Amino acid sequence: MTQPYNTSLFHFAAAFATGGLLSLMVLFNGTLAAYGSLFFASWVPHLTGTVAALIFLAVLRPRRAAVARPPLWVYLGGVSGAVTVMLTSATLNSALALSGTIALGLAGQMVFSLFADTRGLFGLPQRTPEPRDYISLAFIIAGSLILIFFGSST
Amino acid sequence: MIVFASLAILAGVLVSLSRQINGRLALSTSAMESSFWNHFVGLAFITIIALMVGGLFAGEPQNAPWWAYLGGTIGVVFIAAGSWLIARIGATRTALLIIAGQMVFGVLLDVAMGAPGNLWARVLGVSLILAGMWVAHSGKKAS
């Protein structure tokens, strides 16, 4: 059942570019938060995002994968994402500040991702990370921590 | 302090959890439909919490620049892409490469906007991240 990691260059580039989108999103939503409340800075992107997704769906008409109804819990990903915003708004104002919040968040994200992959949680393919993956993880997280703590004024 | 540290770690866990659930939904529907439900259900949840807590329209949101309102549209593509990727390259690689992209493009944005920062830390940080990506991709037969 265990699938090896098989990442094509296209997947690599797509994931890297997706991270670039995230940096833009953080900038835009962070700017909203500078003018309005943290609730507002999360509520507005969810509202405009809902409308944008409907437009994308109407224009692109993506092919649906399965006829079988998925279990109801698969619709709750948005709750998890919204709670994330509320948790980070609490820790941002603590002694952790932005740097500590991001750094610990990266740690939580990576540990849980490794756990989910090795177990094949939530009906996603099970995968066993190779030594190369842990070396890669060490490099990327080390570089990220340097940028977070020493790279900028924020 | 331990409470806040735990909350910050939990926030990271939830980022990964959210991507896995959305990825599972994308398997049954499509990546864009998964992104729609993520935003719609999230909107309903935030609306309820904001109505209970209050202060949704506090501050001066009307003074924010127009481009600050584009985050949601970018977010739709971001969630759709993450849902699509996680079923194909796994949670670990999706998270690592998205973090790599966020950090590297974050530095480029900082430089473009003239944000102050330590040049050598930026060079070292970006170099380590690119090295990590090279390690992950080297030795692959399929590329």
Interface residues (C-beta under 8 A of the other chain):
Chain A: Y5 N6 T7 S8 L9 H11 F12 A14 A15 F16 A17 T18 G19 G20 L21 L22 S23 L24 M25 V26 L27 F28 N29 T31 L32 A34 Y35 G36 S37 F39 F40 S42 W43 V44 P45 H46 L47 T48 G49 T50 V51 A52 A53 L54 F56 L57 L60 P62 R63 R64 A65 A66 A68 R69 P70 W73 V74 Y75 L76 G77 G78 V79 S80 G81 A82 V83 T84 V85 M86 L87 T88 A90 T91 S94 A95 L96 G100 T101 L104 G105 L106 A107 G108 Q109 M110 V111 F112 S113 L114 A116 D117 L121 F122 G123 L124 P125 R127 P129 R132 D133 I135 S136 L137 A138 F139 I140 I141 A142 G143 S144 I146 L147 F150 G151 S152 S153 T154
Chain B: M1 F4 A5 L7 A8 I9 L10 A11 G12 V13 L14 V15 S16 L17 S18 R19 Q20 I21 N22 G23 R24 L25 A26 L27 S28 T29 S30 A31 M32 E33 S34 S35 F36 W37 N38 H39 F40 V41 G42 L43 F45 I46 T47 I49 A50 V53 G55 L56 F57 A58 G59 E60 P61 Q62 N63 A64 P65 W67 A68 Y69 L70 G71 G72 T73 I74 G75 V76 V77 F78 I79 A80 A81 G82 L85 I86 A87 R88 I89 G90 A91 T92 R93 T94 A95 L96 L97 I98 I99 A100 G101 Q102 M103 V104 F105 G106 V107 L109 D110 A115 P116 G117 N118 A121 R122 L124 G125 V126 S127 L128 I129 L130 A131 G132 M133 V135 A136 H137 S138 G139 K140 A142 S143
